[in-house]
Amino acid sequence: MKFNWVFSGDDNPAMQRTCIDLEYSLRPRIMRFLLSRLDVDADFSSFHFDVNVDKQWVSISEKTPKEYIRKLLPDFDRAINGSEFSSVA
């Protein structure tokens, strides 16, 4: 699982700390979500997520294989972001 961090401003130590804290929060939630919807034999290294730090929104990146996007998208936003706004970047 890979995260692409999207934010405005400089990559300063405070922003780096924010990204680290967000990753520690997001990684277990996303992993539970993936495991609840996919076979445990799935290649989790092929999942990419765009995290907009400013908007506090996680999107499934288009780098993720299309078959996974189709399977996950219907429930992803509600489960991870708390809203049903589309999450494909």
C-alpha positions as CSV (number, residue, x, y, z in Angstrom):
1,M,0.0,0.0,0.0
2,K,1.4,3.4,-1.1
3,F,0.3,6.9,-0.2
4,N,0.7,10.0,-2.3
5,W,0.6,13.1,-0.1
6,V,-1.1,16.1,-1.7
7,F,-0.8,19.4,0.2
8,S,-0.2,23.1,-0.4
9,G,2.9,24.8,0.9
10,D,6.3,23.6,1.8
11,D,7.4,20.1,2.8
12,N,8.5,21.3,6.2
13,P,9.0,19.2,9.4
14,A,5.5,20.1,10.7
15,M,3.9,18.8,7.4
16,Q,6.1,15.7,7.5
17,R,4.9,15.0,11.1
18,T,1.3,15.5,10.0
19,C,1.7,13.1,7.1
20,I,3.3,10.5,9.4
21,D,0.4,10.9,11.9
22,L,-2.2,10.6,9.2
23,E,-0.5,7.5,7.8
24,Y,-0.5,5.8,11.2
25,S,-4.2,6.6,11.4
26,L,-5.2,5.6,7.9
27,R,-3.2,2.5,7.3
28,P,-5.1,0.2,9.8
29,R,-8.5,1.6,8.7
30,I,-7.8,1.1,5.0
31,M,-6.3,-2.3,5.6
32,R,-9.4,-3.5,7.6
33,F,-11.5,-2.1,4.8
34,L,-9.5,-4.0,2.1
35,L,-9.5,-7.2,4.1
36,S,-13.2,-7.1,4.5
37,R,-13.8,-6.8,0.8
38,L,-11.0,-8.7,-0.9
39,D,-9.4,-12.1,-0.7
40,V,-6.5,-12.2,1.8
41,D,-4.2,-13.3,-1.1
42,A,-4.6,-10.0,-2.9
43,D,-1.4,-8.1,-3.6
44,F,-1.8,-5.2,-1.2
45,S,1.4,-3.5,-2.6
46,S,-0.6,-2.7,-5.8
47,F,-2.9,-0.3,-3.9
48,H,-2.2,3.4,-4.2
49,F,-4.0,6.2,-2.4
50,D,-3.9,9.9,-2.8
51,V,-4.2,11.8,0.5
52,N,-5.2,15.4,0.3
53,V,-3.9,16.7,3.6
54,D,-5.5,20.2,3.2
55,K,-9.0,18.8,2.5
56,Q,-8.5,15.7,4.7
57,W,-9.7,13.4,2.0
58,V,-8.4,10.0,0.8
59,S,-8.8,8.9,-2.8
60,I,-8.1,5.6,-4.6
61,S,-5.4,6.5,-7.0
62,E,-5.7,5.6,-10.7
63,K,-2.4,3.7,-10.2
64,T,-4.5,1.0,-8.4
65,P,-5.5,-1.8,-10.7
66,K,-8.9,-1.1,-12.3
67,E,-10.5,-4.3,-11.1
68,Y,-9.8,-3.4,-7.5
69,I,-11.1,0.2,-8.0
70,R,-14.4,-1.2,-9.3
71,K,-14.8,-3.5,-6.4
72,L,-13.8,-1.0,-3.7
73,L,-15.2,2.3,-4.9
74,P,-18.9,1.8,-3.9
75,D,-18.1,1.7,-0.2
76,F,-14.7,3.3,0.1
77,D,-15.7,7.0,0.6
78,R,-18.3,6.2,3.2
79,A,-16.0,3.8,5.1
80,I,-12.8,5.9,5.0
81,N,-13.9,9.5,4.5
82,G,-17.3,9.4,6.1
83,S,-19.0,10.6,2.9
84,E,-20.1,9.2,-0.4
85,F,-18.4,11.8,-2.6
86,S,-16.4,10.0,-5.4
87,S,-12.9,9.1,-4.4
88,V,-11.1,8.2,-7.6
89,A,-8.4,10.9,-8.2
